[in-house]
Amino acid sequence: MIMRQQIPQVRKILSIG
């Protein structure tokens, strides 16, 4: 579902980390 390239964008949206 979530591609490794999209991980940085998803993490930013989820504000996780």
C-alpha positions as CSV (number, residue, x, y, z in Angstrom):
1,M,0.0,0.0,0.0
2,I,2.5,2.6,1.2
3,M,5.6,2.8,-1.1
4,R,9.0,3.4,0.5
5,Q,9.1,6.7,-1.5
6,Q,5.8,7.7,0.0
7,I,6.8,6.8,3.5
8,P,8.4,10.2,4.2
9,Q,5.3,12.0,3.0
10,V,3.0,9.8,4.9
11,R,5.0,10.1,8.1
12,K,4.9,13.9,7.7
13,I,1.1,13.8,7.3
14,L,0.7,11.4,10.2
15,S,3.2,13.4,12.2
16,I,4.8,10.2,13.5
17,G,8.4,10.1,14.4
